[in-house]
Amino acid sequence: MLPREHSNTKRKATFNTDSILVSREPKANDAARVHISDLSQFEKRPVYHKKARNDQIGLLQMHGKKKRNMYRHHRVIDLSAQLDHLRNDVGKRSTELTYLLEPTGESAAIGISALSVKEEATQLLWLAVRLLLSYILDFIPDFVANVAIGRLSVVYSSKFLAAMSLSCTFTVLTSYTITMGIAAAMETLCSQAFGAGKLYELSIFFQTGLIVFVGFFIPICILSRFSAVILIALGQMPSIAYLAQELVLYALPSIPLQVFNVLLRKVLQGQSIVKPILYAGVFGNIAHHVVIYILVWHTSLGYISCSIASCAMAVCTTLTLLIYVVRSNVFKDEWKGWRFDECFRILPEFIRLGFSGLLMFLFEVWGFALISLFTGRLPDTAMAMSAGAIYASFRRFSWIFYGSVAMAGSVRIGNALGANKPKKASLIARITASVAIMFALITSTLMFGVRFAYPAMFTKDQDVVSLTALLMLLTCPFQIFAGLTAAIQGIFQGAGLQNVGARLNFAAFIVITLPFGMFMAEQLKLGLAGLWLGMCCGMMSGGVYCIYWLCHANWEQLAFDAQKRTE
């Protein structure tokens, strides 16, 4: 696909009574652009030259009335059509590249015309709402599993919830980390390639993601096998660590399916195709709930049932998406067979983006994971970890609101930069940040309102409920910074700036969060509340930097980098 490039050479134009004619016909690979200045020259010059008109009239008189009518008909149509063509070209911004081939169908609505703030906000919100529904469908299984396991036994519910929290932490630090690194690279590459109209590259990115995952899967299996030993070495209670290891091992078969599912989702999301993702989420939730109901209340498997149900959901979700992709035009237009030579050609750039995205994700996750690990060293460990797990589940629920806005902004910004429209990308970035803050205000209010009702759904232990309610009360005002940080991180991914996001998260969630959290937990004797207030300090500092970056971003340079990335 060839971009229309600027030319410093002025093209000569000739005019006659028929139409406005360029002195040469454009060739197939011609990339000449018509500028506003060109049109102004056309309009200022006289269209009808006297000598040319006399010659034309003499010719018409020789050929009779029929030829005269035909000539006039063609003159009017040709002149009108070419003027419309020139005005349409002028409508495009002359400071940005446009492409000779634009995406068609559903893609035609993505990043082609300069939209007003209202129109762009509407499109962003519509995409965000659909992504929000998909995130809610992703959140429901964990919520149902926690509720089911927490009500298995009044005596052991705290221990089971602590084991689930610990297994989730270990999974996040191993397999989920690799998955998110791959997803970070896919978000940038897929959205920008689609914006540039290079659909065939989407299948190349998909294949490259599979190659990267295969290289990491065996180390993940080895770490999972010795997860209990690792957790005990990190200071966790042996009884809870061995329960967590069982959950990790039973969930291991679902990891390849989850990665395959993530790759398919990123290919579709990069094109703003969300409906099949929603269908897959609905079918996956049905499978998960049926399996967990049967295994928890009608078998002796107990807390292991949640890992088995996760495997069933992964199978159902992945198969649904795969069937849709194979039977749709997405497969026909984008899949050109296995191209391992192309995969290894783009592998360095994929790994660079993926590694930076991995670090961006890791530093944030490590901040939360280390909070969970330090929770295990507090007095009354079971109660503290149970309250921390319930509180963390609400934070994940809150994140899906402004996280969906961040993902929508990432897709839209990637499309705009891929089409080399920096001003539109800047507009989308500001709208994304504003909408994310609005959603964060909603979740902050919700956190305050349900601070007692929400933990009561998980456990009947009133001490755990009271501690969780205290955490939600103290931290609800800081959700604004959480929403803003999530939005800017989505912008980083859409623009290919994962390295900037990695440095930001390292400073916010490691350098600031951990010292402040440990100081307030131990020196100020605030315990679990002190750890999470330290996290809030990190998010607040990250939010301040995000505002500074948004005001000083060089969108022209980001658009230029996107063009090089999709060559």
C-alpha positions in Angstrom: 0.0 0.0 0.0 1.5 3.3 -1.1 1.1 6.6 0.8 0.5 9.8 -1.0 3.6 11.9 -0.4 4.2 15.6 -0.6 6.0 17.0 -3.7 8.1 20.1 -3.7 7.8 20.4 -7.5 4.9 22.3 -8.9 2.9 20.5 -11.6 1.9 22.3 -14.8 -1.8 22.4 -15.6 -3.5 23.2 -18.9 -7.1 24.4 -19.3 -9.6 24.3 -22.0 -13.3 24.7 -22.4 -13.9 21.0 -21.6 -12.5 20.6 -18.2 -9.5 21.2 -15.9 -6.8 18.8 -17.1 -3.5 17.9 -15.6 -0.7 17.9 -18.2 0.0 14.2 -17.7 -2.1 11.2 -16.6 -1.3 9.8 -13.2 0.5 6.5 -13.3 -0.3 3.5 -11.2 2.4 4.3 -8.6 1.9 8.0 -8.8 1.7 9.5 -5.3 1.2 13.2 -6.1 -1.0 15.2 -3.7 -3.3 18.0 -4.6 -2.9 20.9 -2.1 -5.1 23.7 -1.2 -2.7 26.1 -2.9 -3.2 24.1 -6.1 -6.9 24.5 -6.1 -6.7 28.2 -5.4 -4.5 28.5 -8.5 -7.1 26.6 -10.5 -9.9 28.8 -9.3 -8.0 32.1 -10.0 -7.0 31.3 -13.6 -9.6 31.8 -16.3 -11.0 28.4 -17.4 -12.1 29.5 -20.9 -9.3 30.7 -23.1 -10.6 32.7 -26.1 -8.4 31.0 -28.8 -9.1 27.6 -27.5 -12.8 28.3 -27.4 -12.9 29.5 -31.0 -11.1 26.4 -32.2 -13.5 24.2 -30.3 -16.6 26.0 -31.7 -15.3 25.7 -35.2 -14.8 21.9 -34.7 -18.4 21.6 -33.4 -19.8 23.4 -36.4 -18.1 21.0 -38.7 -19.5 17.9 -37.0 -23.1 19.1 -36.6 -25.7 19.4 -34.0 -25.4 15.9 -32.6 -21.7 16.2 -31.9 -22.3 19.6 -30.3 -24.8 18.2 -27.8 -22.5 15.3 -27.0 -19.6 17.7 -26.5 -21.5 19.9 -24.2 -22.7 16.9 -22.2 -19.2 15.6 -21.6 -17.9 19.1 -20.9 -20.3 19.6 -18.0 -20.0 16.2 -16.5 -16.2 16.1 -16.7 -15.7 19.6 -15.3 -18.1 18.9 -12.4 -16.6 15.5 -11.6 -13.0 16.9 -11.5 -13.9 19.9 -9.4 -15.6 17.5 -6.9 -12.5 15.4 -6.9 -10.3 18.3 -6.2 -12.5 19.6 -3.3 -12.6 16.1 -1.7 -8.8 16.0 -1.9 -8.5 19.4 -0.2 -10.7 18.1 2.6 -7.9 15.8 3.7 -5.2 17.4 5.8 -2.2 18.2 3.8 0.1 17.7 6.7 -0.6 14.0 7.0 -0.2 11.0 4.7 -3.3 9.4 3.3 -3.4 6.0 1.6 -4.5 5.1 -1.9 -6.4 2.1 -0.5 -8.6 2.6 2.5 -10.0 -0.1 4.7 -13.6 -1.0 3.6 -16.6 -2.3 5.5 -16.4 -2.1 9.2 -12.9 -0.6 9.0 -14.1 2.3 7.0 -15.4 4.0 10.1 -11.9 3.8 11.8 -9.6 6.8 11.5 -10.5 7.9 8.0 -12.1 11.4 8.3 -11.4 14.1 10.9 -14.1 13.8 13.4 -15.4 16.5 15.8 -14.9 16.1 19.5 -18.5 15.0 19.9 -18.4 12.4 17.1 -15.0 11.0 18.3 -16.2 10.8 21.9 -19.3 8.9 20.7 -17.3 6.4 18.7 -14.8 6.0 21.6 -17.6 5.5 24.1 -19.4 3.0 21.9 -16.3 0.9 21.5 -15.5 1.3 25.3 -19.0 0.0 26.2 -18.6 -3.1 24.1 -15.2 -3.7 25.6 -16.6 -3.1 29.1 -19.2 -5.8 28.5 -16.4 -8.2 27.5 -14.4 -7.3 30.6 -17.4 -7.9 32.8 -17.8 -11.3 31.3 -14.1 -11.9 32.1 -14.6 -10.7 35.7 -17.7 -12.8 36.5 -16.0 -16.2 36.6 -13.4 -15.1 39.2 -16.2 -13.5 41.2 -18.4 -16.6 41.1 -15.4 -18.9 42.0 -14.5 -16.7 45.0 -18.1 -16.7 46.3 -18.5 -20.5 45.8 -15.2 -21.3 47.5 -15.7 -18.9 50.3 -19.0 -20.6 51.2 -17.7 -24.1 51.1 -16.8 -24.2 54.8 -17.1 -21.6 57.5 -14.1 -23.0 59.3 -11.8 -23.2 56.2 -13.2 -20.4 54.0 -10.5 -17.9 55.0 -7.8 -20.5 54.2 -9.3 -21.4 50.8 -9.6 -17.7 49.8 -6.0 -17.1 50.9 -4.9 -20.1 48.8 -6.8 -18.7 45.8 -5.3 -15.3 46.2 -1.8 -16.8 46.5 -2.3 -19.0 43.4 -3.6 -16.0 41.4 -0.5 -14.0 42.5 1.8 -16.8 41.3 0.0 -17.2 38.0 0.1 -13.5 37.4 3.9 -13.5 38.0 4.5 -16.4 35.6 2.1 -17.4 32.8 -0.1 -14.3 32.8 3.0 -12.1 32.6 4.1 -13.7 29.4 0.6 -13.5 28.0 0.3 -9.8 28.8 3.7 -9.1 27.2 2.5 -10.7 24.0 -0.8 -8.9 24.2 1.1 -5.5 24.6 3.0 -6.0 21.3 -0.2 -7.2 19.5 -2.1 -4.1 20.6 0.4 -1.7 19.1 1.1 -3.7 15.9 -2.5 -4.8 15.1 -4.1 -1.4 15.5 -1.5 0.5 13.6 -1.4 -2.0 10.8 -5.1 -1.8 10.4 -5.0 1.9 10.4 -2.5 1.8 7.6 -4.7 -0.7 5.7 -2.2 -3.6 5.8 -4.6 -6.3 6.8 -2.4 -9.2 5.8 0.1 -8.2 8.5 -2.4 -9.1 11.2 -2.0 -12.8 10.6 1.8 -12.4 10.7 1.6 -10.8 14.1 -0.7 -13.6 15.3 1.8 -16.3 14.2 4.7 -14.4 15.8 2.8 -14.3 19.1 2.4 -18.1 19.0 6.1 -18.5 18.4 7.0 -16.3 21.3 4.7 -18.2 23.7 6.0 -21.6 22.7 9.5 -20.5 23.8 8.2 -19.7 27.3 5.7 -22.5 28.0 8.2 -25.1 29.2 9.8 -22.8 31.8 6.3 -21.9 33.0 5.5 -25.6 33.5 8.7 -26.1 35.6 8.0 -23.1 37.8 4.4 -24.2 38.3 5.6 -27.7 39.4 7.7 -26.1 42.2 5.3 -23.3 43.1 4.8 -24.4 46.7 8.6 -24.4 47.3 8.9 -21.0 45.8 6.1 -19.5 47.8 7.4 -21.0 51.1 10.8 -19.5 50.3 9.1 -16.2 50.0 7.8 -16.5 53.5 4.3 -17.9 52.9 2.6 -20.3 55.3 3.3 -23.9 54.1 -0.3 -25.1 54.4 -1.6 -22.2 52.2 1.3 -22.6 49.8 0.5 -26.3 49.1 -3.2 -25.5 48.6 -2.1 -22.8 46.1 0.1 -25.2 44.2 -2.8 -27.6 43.6 -4.8 -24.7 42.1 -1.9 -23.7 39.9 -1.3 -27.2 38.5 -4.9 -27.9 37.8 -5.1 -24.6 35.9 -2.0 -25.3 33.8 -3.7 -26.9 30.8 -5.8 -23.8 30.2 -2.7 -21.6 29.7 -2.1 -22.4 26.0 -5.8 -21.9 25.2 -5.8 -18.6 27.0 -2.9 -17.4 25.0 -4.5 -18.5 21.8 -7.7 -16.7 22.9 -5.8 -13.5 23.7 -4.1 -13.5 20.3 -7.4 -13.8 18.5 -9.0 -11.1 20.6 -6.2 -8.6 19.9 -6.5 -9.2 16.1 -10.2 -8.5 16.3 -10.0 -5.6 18.8 -7.4 -3.9 16.5 -10.2 -3.7 13.9 -12.8 -2.7 16.5 -14.6 -6.0 16.1 -16.0 -6.8 19.5 -19.3 -8.7 18.9 -17.7 -12.2 18.6 -15.7 -11.6 21.7 -18.9 -10.9 23.6 -20.5 -14.1 22.2 -17.5 -16.1 23.2 -17.6 -14.6 26.7 -21.2 -15.5 27.2 -20.7 -19.1 26.1 -17.6 -19.4 28.3 -19.4 -18.0 31.3 -22.2 -20.6 30.8 -19.7 -23.4 30.7 -17.8 -22.1 33.7 -20.9 -21.7 35.9 -22.3 -25.1 35.0 -19.0 -26.9 35.7 -18.3 -25.1 39.0 -21.9 -25.7 40.3 -21.6 -29.4 39.5 -18.1 -29.9 40.9 -18.4 -27.7 44.1 -21.8 -28.9 45.4 -22.1 -32.4 43.9 -18.5 -33.8 44.1 -15.8 -33.9 46.7 -13.3 -31.9 44.6 -14.0 -28.7 46.7 -11.8 -25.7 46.0 -10.0 -27.5 43.1 -13.2 -27.1 41.1 -12.4 -23.4 40.3 -9.3 -24.4 38.3 -11.2 -27.1 36.4 -14.0 -24.7 35.6 -11.4 -22.2 34.3 -10.1 -24.8 31.9 -13.7 -25.5 30.7 -14.2 -21.8 30.1 -10.9 -21.5 28.2 -11.9 -24.3 25.9 -15.4 -22.9 25.1 -14.2 -19.3 24.6 -11.3 -20.2 22.3 -13.4 -22.5 20.2 -16.1 -19.9 19.8 -13.7 -17.3 18.6 -11.8 -19.7 16.3 -15.1 -20.8 14.6 -16.0 -17.1 14.1 -12.7 -16.1 12.6 -12.5 -19.1 10.2 -16.0 -18.6 8.9 -15.7 -14.8 8.6 -14.1 -12.4 6.1 -11.4 -11.8 8.6 -9.8 -15.1 7.8 -10.3 -14.7 4.1 -8.8 -11.2 3.9 -6.0 -11.6 6.4 -4.8 -15.2 6.5 -2.2 -15.9 3.8 -0.9 -19.1 5.2 2.0 -19.7 7.5 4.8 -17.2 6.9 7.6 -18.1 9.2 10.1 -16.0 7.3 8.0 -13.0 7.8 7.5 -13.9 11.5 11.2 -14.0 12.1 11.7 -10.8 10.2 9.4 -8.8 12.5 10.4 -10.9 15.6 12.9 -8.3 16.9 10.4 -5.5 16.8 7.7 -7.8 18.3 10.0 -8.7 21.2 11.0 -5.1 21.7 7.4 -4.0 22.0 6.5 -7.1 24.0 9.4 -6.8 26.4 8.7 -3.2 27.1 5.0 -3.9 27.5 5.9 -6.9 29.7 8.0 -4.6 31.9 5.1 -2.0 32.0 2.7 -4.7 33.1 5.2 -6.5 35.4 6.1 -3.4 37.4 2.5 -2.7 38.1 1.6 -6.3 38.8 4.7 -6.7 41.0 3.6 -3.8 43.0 0.3 -5.4 43.7 1.8 -8.9 44.1 4.4 -7.6 46.6 1.6 -6.0 48.6 -0.1 -9.5 48.7 3.2 -11.1 49.8 3.8 -8.6 52.5 0.2 -9.1 53.7 1.2 -12.7 54.4 3.8 -11.5 56.9 1.3 -9.4 58.9 -0.2 -10.6 62.2 -3.4 -12.7 61.8 -2.3 -13.7 58.3 -5.5 -15.5 57.2 -7.8 -12.6 58.0 -5.5 -10.0 56.4 -5.0 -12.1 53.2 -8.8 -12.8 53.0 -9.6 -9.1 53.3 -6.8 -8.2 50.8 -8.2 -10.8 48.3 -11.7 -9.4 48.6 -10.5 -5.9 48.3 -8.3 -6.8 45.3 -11.3 -8.4 43.6 -13.2 -5.1 43.8 -10.3 -3.2 42.5 -10.2 -5.6 39.5 -14.0 -4.9 39.1 -13.3 -1.1 39.2 -10.5 -1.4 36.6 -12.7 -2.9 34.0 -14.6 0.4 33.7 -11.7 2.7 33.0 -9.6 -0.1 31.6 -12.2 -0.6 28.9 -11.9 3.1 28.0 -8.1 2.8 28.0 -8.3 -0.2 25.6 -10.7 1.7 23.3 -8.4 4.7 23.3 -5.4 2.4 22.5 -7.2 0.9 19.5 -8.4 4.3 18.2 -5.0 6.0 18.7 -3.2 3.1 17.0 -5.6 3.4 14.0 -5.1 7.1 13.8 -1.3 6.9 14.1 -1.2 4.1 11.6 -3.1 6.3 9.1 -0.7 9.2 10.0 -3.2 11.5 11.6 -1.4 13.0 14.6 -4.0 15.7 15.4 -6.7 13.2 15.5 -4.6 10.9 17.8 -4.0 13.9 20.1 -7.8 14.5 20.3 -8.5 10.9 21.0 -5.9 10.9 23.8 -7.5 13.8 25.6 -11.0 12.3 25.2 -9.7 9.0 26.5 -8.2 10.5 29.7 -11.4 12.6 30.3 -13.7 9.7 30.0 -11.5 7.4 32.1 -11.6 10.0 34.9 -15.4 10.2 34.7 -15.6 6.4 35.0 -13.2 6.5 37.9 -15.4 8.9 39.7 -18.3 6.5 39.3 -16.3 3.5 40.6 -15.0 5.6 43.5 -18.6 6.5 44.5 -19.6 2.8 44.1 -16.6 1.7 46.3 -17.8 4.0 49.1 -21.4 2.8 48.8 -20.9 -0.9 48.9 -18.0 -1.1 51.3 -19.9 -3.4 53.7 -22.2 -5.2 51.3 -19.5 -6.3 48.9 -17.3 -8.2 51.3 -20.4 -9.7 53.0 -21.0 -11.6 49.7 -17.7 -13.5 50.1 -17.6 -14.4 53.7 -19.6 -14.4 57.0 -16.5 -13.5 59.0 -17.3 -10.1 60.4 -13.7 -9.2 61.1 -12.8 -9.8 57.5 -15.9 -7.7 56.4 -14.9 -4.8 58.7 -11.3 -4.8 57.6 -12.2 -4.9 53.9 -14.7 -2.0 54.4 -12.0 0.1 56.0 -9.7 -0.5 53.0 -12.4 0.6 50.6 -13.2 3.7 52.6 -9.6 4.9 52.8 -8.7 4.2 49.2 -11.8 5.2 47.3 -10.7 8.9 46.7 -7.6 7.7 44.9 -9.5 5.9 42.1 -9.3 9.0 40.0 -5.5 8.6 39.7 -6.0 4.9 39.0 -8.3 5.7 36.1 -6.0 8.4 34.7 -3.0 6.1 34.9 -4.9 3.3 33.2 -6.0 5.6 30.4 -2.4 6.9 29.7 -1.0 3.3 29.7 -3.6 2.4 27.1 -2.4 5.4 25.1 1.2 4.3 25.5 0.3 0.9 24.1 -1.5 2.3 21.1 1.4 4.6 20.3 4.1 2.0 20.8 5.5 3.7 23.9 5.6 0.7 26.2 9.1 1.7 27.3 7.8 5.0 28.7 5.0 3.2 30.5 7.5 0.7 32.0 9.6 3.5 33.5 6.5 5.2 34.8 5.3 2.0 36.5 8.7 1.2 37.9 8.8 4.6 39.6 5.2 4.6 40.8 4.6 1.0 41.8 8.1 -0.1 43.0 10.2 3.0 44.0 7.3 4.9 45.7 4.7 2.3 46.6 6.8 -0.2 48.5 8.8 2.1 50.8 5.7 4.2 51.6 3.6 1.1 52.1 6.1 -0.7 54.4 6.6 2.5 56.4 2.9 3.0 57.1 2.3 -0.6 57.7 5.2 -1.2 60.2 6.3 2.2 61.5 2.8 3.8 61.7 1.2 0.5 62.8 -1.5 0.7 60.1 -1.1 -2.9 59.0 -3.0 -3.9 55.8 -4.4 -0.4 55.4 -0.9 1.1 55.4 0.2 -1.2 52.6 -2.6 -0.2 50.4 -2.2 3.5 51.2 1.3 3.2 50.0 -0.1 1.9 46.7 -2.3 4.9 46.5 0.7 7.2 46.9 2.3 5.5 44.0 -0.8 5.8 41.8 -1.1 9.5 42.7 2.5 10.2 41.6 1.9 8.3 38.4 -1.2 10.2 37.7 0.6 13.6 38.0 3.2 12.5 35.5 0.5 11.3 33.1 -1.0 14.8 33.0 2.4 16.3 32.3 3.1 13.8 29.5 -0.3 14.3 27.9 0.4 18.1 27.7 3.8 17.7 26.0 3.5 14.6 23.7 4.9 15.0 20.2 2.2 13.4 18.1 3.8 14.1 14.8 6.8 12.1 15.8 4.6 9.3 17.0 2.8 9.2 13.7 6.1 9.1 11.9 7.3 6.1 14.0 4.0 4.3 13.3 4.6 4.7 9.5 8.1 3.1 9.9 6.7 0.3 12.0 4.1 -0.7 9.4 6.4 -0.5 6.3 
